[in-house]
């Protein structure tokens, strides 16, 4: 049995004016113990709302349906008190912006020890010792002193490490990281990704990584789910997806990655061609916009009439049993265009 199994999860937000917004539509995935799943897509694709709904953290005007089973128990059917025993305890979460996620009026010690005193019933002294150990495990220097500091006294990268340490205090089986490298410089990004990789490898922590950065996914994830306009458009192992992306949107995301290889550089260190970085033309559908066919059709170079009129189902890709895709066009057409 998977550690986490999500089936047909949908999220709808009601609005005072206008049609309701279907932010997530019938998303399904599973997470095995010790594996890392990347959920990828542009801003507004439904990545964060998927996991927020799973943990009962939606805004008041949001409604969720479907199933999200952790060790067989449906999280969506639990009472708040039952969820509280799992959130922050068996399932930890690193939020996107550590500066707004950390309370600026409380020391790091206070914010970390509260979690242990609540979930593990530790004394304050025991909780402080465990919190210092957690900070040291994520390489916060001089942790016994710095635990008494306030969030604004840490750099952005160090605040993110504090968030990871807080999420690990109760030794969760699942760690959800929502854009953990946003607004960090590339050196710090690499350090955070390496830290998550070590947690996965050494502790066996299963990780859900939410990101728009395919490069981050390539460096960390075992499996990938690509979302667009609230829907899953492709699911595959990371190796299979990067070797042969079977959906036009996934191909567009990969083509948008900057590349710098020996073939791209001349002896002088300059690029042999000055072609601009490839982008996906157009924009995603607006919130609440009703699309009859494939949501990606207006931006897709492979679009035909059937794409505009009928929504494709998520099915196993022909000839690629490791991948599932939601696309009317044959896989061969997508791959031939990539010279795969």
C-alpha positions as CSV (number, residue, x, y, z in Angstrom):
1,X,0.0,0.0,0.0
2,X,1.3,3.5,-0.9
3,X,2.2,5.8,2.0
4,X,-0.1,8.4,0.5
5,X,-2.7,7.8,-2.2
6,X,-4.7,10.7,-3.7
7,X,-7.7,9.9,-5.9
8,X,-9.9,12.3,-7.9
9,X,-9.1,15.3,-5.7
10,X,-10.9,18.4,-6.8
11,X,-11.0,21.9,-5.3
12,X,-13.6,24.5,-6.0
13,X,-13.7,28.1,-4.8
14,X,-16.9,30.1,-4.7
15,X,-16.9,33.8,-5.4
16,X,-19.3,36.6,-4.5
17,X,-19.4,37.6,-8.1
18,X,-18.9,35.4,-11.2
19,X,-18.7,31.7,-11.7
20,X,-17.0,29.4,-9.2
21,X,-13.3,28.6,-9.8
22,X,-12.3,24.9,-10.3
23,X,-8.7,25.3,-9.1
24,X,-8.0,21.5,-9.1
25,X,-9.8,18.9,-11.2
26,X,-9.8,15.2,-10.4
27,X,-6.1,14.9,-9.6
28,X,-4.8,11.5,-8.6
29,X,-1.3,10.3,-7.6
30,X,0.4,8.1,-5.0
31,X,3.6,8.4,-3.0
32,X,5.6,5.4,-1.8
33,X,7.7,5.5,1.3
34,X,11.2,7.0,0.7
35,X,10.3,8.3,-2.8
36,X,10.3,11.9,-4.0
37,X,7.5,13.3,-6.1
38,X,7.7,16.6,-8.0
39,X,4.5,18.5,-8.8
40,X,5.3,20.9,-11.6
41,X,3.5,23.7,-13.5
42,X,3.2,27.4,-14.0
43,X,1.8,29.7,-11.3
44,X,-1.9,29.1,-10.9
45,X,-1.8,25.5,-12.1
46,X,-3.2,24.1,-8.9
47,X,0.0,22.7,-7.4
48,X,-0.2,24.3,-3.9
49,X,-4.0,24.1,-3.7
50,X,-3.7,20.3,-4.2
51,X,-1.6,19.8,-1.0
52,X,-3.4,22.5,0.9
53,X,-6.7,20.8,0.3
54,X,-5.2,17.4,1.3
55,X,-4.1,18.9,4.7
56,X,-7.4,20.8,5.3
57,X,-5.7,24.2,4.9
58,X,-7.9,25.7,2.2
59,X,-9.4,29.2,2.4
60,X,-12.9,29.4,3.9
61,X,-14.5,29.7,0.4
62,X,-12.8,26.5,-0.8
63,X,-14.4,23.1,-1.0
64,X,-12.6,19.8,-1.6
65,X,-13.9,16.4,-2.9
66,X,-12.2,13.1,-3.6
67,X,-9.9,11.1,-1.4
68,X,-6.4,11.6,0.1
69,X,-5.5,8.5,2.1
70,X,-2.5,8.5,4.4
71,X,-1.8,4.9,5.5
72,X,-5.3,4.0,4.4
73,X,-7.1,6.8,6.3
74,X,-8.9,9.5,4.3
75,X,-7.5,12.9,5.4
76,X,-10.4,14.6,3.7
77,X,-12.9,12.9,6.0
78,X,-11.1,13.6,9.3
79,X,-12.2,16.0,12.0
80,X,-9.9,19.0,12.7
81,X,-8.6,17.3,15.9
82,X,-7.7,14.2,14.0
83,X,-5.9,16.2,11.3
84,X,-3.9,18.1,13.9
85,X,-2.4,14.8,15.1
86,X,-1.0,14.3,11.6
87,X,-0.2,17.8,10.3
88,X,3.2,18.8,11.5
89,X,3.7,15.4,13.1
90,X,3.5,12.6,10.5
91,X,3.3,15.0,7.5
92,X,5.5,18.1,7.7
93,X,5.3,21.1,5.4
94,X,7.8,23.8,4.3
95,X,5.9,26.8,3.1
96,X,6.9,29.0,0.2
97,X,7.9,32.2,2.0
98,X,9.7,31.6,5.3
99,X,9.6,35.3,6.2
100,X,5.8,35.3,6.2
101,X,5.5,31.7,7.6
102,X,7.6,32.5,10.7
103,X,6.1,34.7,13.4
104,X,8.3,37.8,13.5
105,X,7.4,38.5,17.2
106,X,8.6,35.1,18.5
107,X,12.1,33.7,18.8
108,X,13.0,30.7,16.7
109,X,13.2,28.7,20.0
110,X,9.6,29.5,20.9
111,X,8.3,28.6,17.5
112,X,10.1,25.3,17.4
113,X,9.6,24.1,21.0
114,X,5.8,24.7,20.8
115,X,5.6,22.0,18.1
116,X,7.4,19.4,20.3
117,X,5.5,20.3,23.4
118,X,2.2,20.0,21.5
119,X,2.9,16.8,19.5
120,X,5.5,15.0,21.7
121,X,4.5,16.3,25.1
122,X,8.1,17.2,25.8
123,X,9.2,19.5,28.6
124,X,10.6,22.9,27.5
125,X,14.2,21.8,28.3
126,X,13.8,18.6,26.3
127,X,12.1,20.4,23.4
128,X,14.9,23.0,23.3
129,X,17.6,20.3,23.1
130,X,15.7,18.6,20.3
131,X,15.2,21.9,18.5
132,X,19.0,22.7,18.7
133,X,19.7,19.3,17.3
134,X,17.3,19.9,14.4
135,X,19.0,23.3,13.6
136,X,22.4,21.6,13.6
137,X,21.1,18.9,11.3
138,X,20.3,21.5,8.7
139,X,23.7,23.2,9.2
140,X,22.7,26.3,11.1
141,X,26.0,27.5,12.6
142,X,26.2,28.2,16.4
143,X,22.7,26.7,16.8
144,X,22.6,26.9,20.7
145,X,23.0,30.7,20.4
146,X,21.1,31.4,17.3
147,X,18.0,29.5,18.4
148,X,17.3,32.5,20.7
149,X,17.2,35.0,17.7
150,X,14.3,36.3,15.8
151,X,13.5,35.5,12.1
152,X,14.6,38.9,10.8
153,X,18.1,38.2,12.2
154,X,18.6,35.3,9.7
155,X,19.3,35.5,6.0
156,X,16.7,34.1,3.5
157,X,18.6,30.9,3.0
158,X,19.0,30.4,6.8
159,X,15.3,31.1,7.3
160,X,14.5,28.4,4.8
161,X,16.8,26.0,6.8
162,X,14.9,26.9,9.9
163,X,11.6,26.0,8.2
164,X,13.1,22.7,7.2
165,X,14.3,22.1,10.7
166,X,10.8,22.9,12.1
167,X,9.2,20.5,9.6
168,X,11.6,17.7,10.7
169,X,11.2,18.1,14.4
170,X,8.6,15.3,14.8
171,X,10.4,13.1,12.2
172,X,7.6,13.1,9.7
173,X,7.2,10.3,7.2
174,X,6.2,12.8,4.5
175,X,7.7,16.2,3.9
176,X,5.9,18.7,1.6
177,X,8.1,21.4,0.2
178,X,6.2,24.3,-1.5
179,X,8.7,26.2,-3.7
180,X,11.5,25.8,-1.2
181,X,14.1,27.6,-3.3
182,X,12.0,30.6,-4.5
183,X,13.8,34.0,-4.1
184,X,17.1,32.3,-3.1
185,X,20.3,32.8,-5.1
186,X,21.5,29.8,-7.1
187,X,24.2,28.8,-4.6
188,X,21.7,28.7,-1.7
189,X,19.2,26.9,-3.9
190,X,21.7,24.2,-4.6
191,X,22.4,23.9,-0.8
192,X,18.7,23.5,0.0
193,X,18.1,20.9,-2.7
194,X,21.2,18.9,-1.5
195,X,19.8,19.1,2.1
196,X,16.4,17.7,1.0
197,X,18.3,15.0,-1.0
198,X,20.2,14.0,2.2
199,X,17.0,13.8,4.2
200,X,15.4,11.6,1.7
201,X,18.5,9.3,1.4
202,X,19.6,9.1,5.0
203,X,16.2,9.3,6.8
204,X,14.0,7.7,4.2
205,X,11.7,10.7,4.3
206,X,9.2,10.7,1.4
207,X,9.1,14.2,-0.2
208,X,6.5,16.1,-2.3
209,X,8.3,18.9,-4.0
210,X,6.1,21.7,-5.5
211,X,7.9,23.8,-8.0
212,X,7.8,25.5,-11.4
213,X,11.5,24.8,-11.9
214,X,12.2,21.6,-14.0
215,X,15.9,21.9,-13.2
216,X,15.2,21.5,-9.4
217,X,13.0,18.4,-10.3
218,X,15.8,16.9,-12.3
219,X,18.1,17.1,-9.3
220,X,15.9,15.7,-6.7
221,X,12.7,13.8,-7.8
222,X,12.0,10.1,-8.6
223,X,8.6,10.8,-10.1
224,X,6.9,13.8,-11.7
225,X,3.4,15.1,-12.1
226,X,2.9,18.0,-14.5
227,X,-0.2,20.2,-13.9
228,X,-1.8,22.8,-16.1
229,X,-4.9,24.8,-15.4
230,X,-5.8,22.6,-12.4
231,X,-5.4,19.3,-14.3
232,X,-2.8,16.6,-14.6
233,X,-1.4,16.6,-18.1
234,X,1.5,14.1,-17.6
235,X,2.8,11.7,-15.0
236,X,6.0,9.7,-15.3
237,X,9.2,8.7,-13.6
238,X,11.7,11.6,-13.7
239,X,14.0,9.5,-15.9
240,X,11.3,8.7,-18.4
241,X,9.9,12.3,-18.5
242,X,13.2,14.0,-19.1
243,X,14.3,11.4,-21.7
244,X,11.0,11.5,-23.6
245,X,8.3,14.1,-22.5
246,X,5.1,12.9,-24.1
247,X,2.9,16.0,-23.7
248,X,3.4,19.3,-25.6
249,X,3.2,21.3,-22.4
250,X,5.9,19.3,-20.7
251,X,8.0,19.7,-23.8
252,X,7.5,23.4,-23.6
253,X,8.6,23.5,-20.0
254,X,11.8,21.6,-20.8
255,X,12.6,23.7,-23.9
256,X,12.3,26.8,-21.7
257,X,15.2,25.6,-19.5
258,X,18.5,27.5,-20.2
259,X,21.2,25.3,-21.4
260,X,25.0,25.8,-21.2
261,X,27.0,22.8,-22.5
262,X,30.4,22.4,-24.2
263,X,28.5,22.2,-27.5
264,X,27.0,25.6,-26.9
265,X,30.3,27.4,-26.2
266,X,33.1,28.4,-28.5
267,X,36.8,28.5,-27.5
268,X,36.3,32.2,-26.6
269,X,33.5,31.2,-24.2
270,X,30.8,32.8,-26.3
271,X,27.6,31.0,-27.4
272,X,27.7,29.8,-31.0
273,X,24.2,31.0,-31.6
274,X,22.3,33.9,-30.1
275,X,18.8,32.4,-30.4
276,X,16.5,33.7,-27.6
277,X,15.3,31.3,-24.9
278,X,12.3,29.4,-26.0
279,X,9.0,30.3,-24.4
280,X,5.4,28.9,-24.4
281,X,3.3,31.4,-26.3
282,X,0.1,32.8,-24.8
283,X,-1.3,32.5,-21.3
284,X,-3.1,29.9,-19.2
285,X,-6.9,30.2,-18.9
286,X,-8.2,32.8,-16.5
287,X,-9.6,31.6,-13.1
288,X,-13.2,30.5,-13.7
289,X,-12.9,30.4,-17.4
290,X,-14.8,27.4,-18.9
291,X,-12.8,25.5,-21.6
292,X,-14.6,22.9,-23.7
293,X,-11.6,21.0,-24.9
294,X,-8.0,20.7,-23.8
295,X,-7.1,23.7,-21.6
296,X,-3.7,23.9,-23.3
297,X,-5.1,23.9,-26.9
298,X,-4.8,27.7,-27.4
299,X,-1.1,27.6,-26.8
300,X,-0.3,24.3,-28.4
301,X,1.4,24.0,-31.8
302,X,-0.1,20.5,-32.3
303,X,-3.7,21.7,-31.7
304,X,-6.5,20.4,-34.0
305,X,-10.3,20.7,-34.0
306,X,-10.7,17.7,-31.7
307,X,-8.4,19.3,-29.1
308,X,-10.6,22.4,-29.0
309,X,-13.8,20.4,-28.7
310,X,-13.0,17.4,-26.5
311,X,-11.0,17.2,-23.2
312,X,-8.4,14.4,-23.4
313,X,-8.3,11.7,-20.7
314,X,-5.2,10.9,-18.7
315,X,-4.2,7.5,-20.1
316,X,-1.0,5.4,-20.5
317,X,1.1,6.7,-23.4
318,X,1.3,4.4,-26.4
319,X,4.7,2.7,-26.3
320,X,5.7,4.4,-23.0
321,X,4.2,2.3,-20.1
322,X,6.0,4.5,-17.5
323,X,4.1,7.6,-18.6
324,X,0.5,8.8,-18.5
325,X,-0.6,11.8,-20.5
326,X,-3.7,13.8,-21.4
327,X,-3.3,14.6,-25.1
328,X,-5.2,13.7,-28.3
329,X,-2.1,13.8,-30.5
330,X,0.0,10.7,-31.0
331,X,3.1,10.4,-28.9
332,X,5.2,9.8,-32.0
333,X,4.4,13.3,-33.3
334,X,5.6,14.9,-30.0
335,X,8.8,12.9,-29.9
336,X,9.7,13.3,-33.6
337,X,9.6,17.1,-33.2
338,X,12.2,16.7,-30.4
339,X,14.4,14.3,-32.4
340,X,14.1,11.8,-29.5
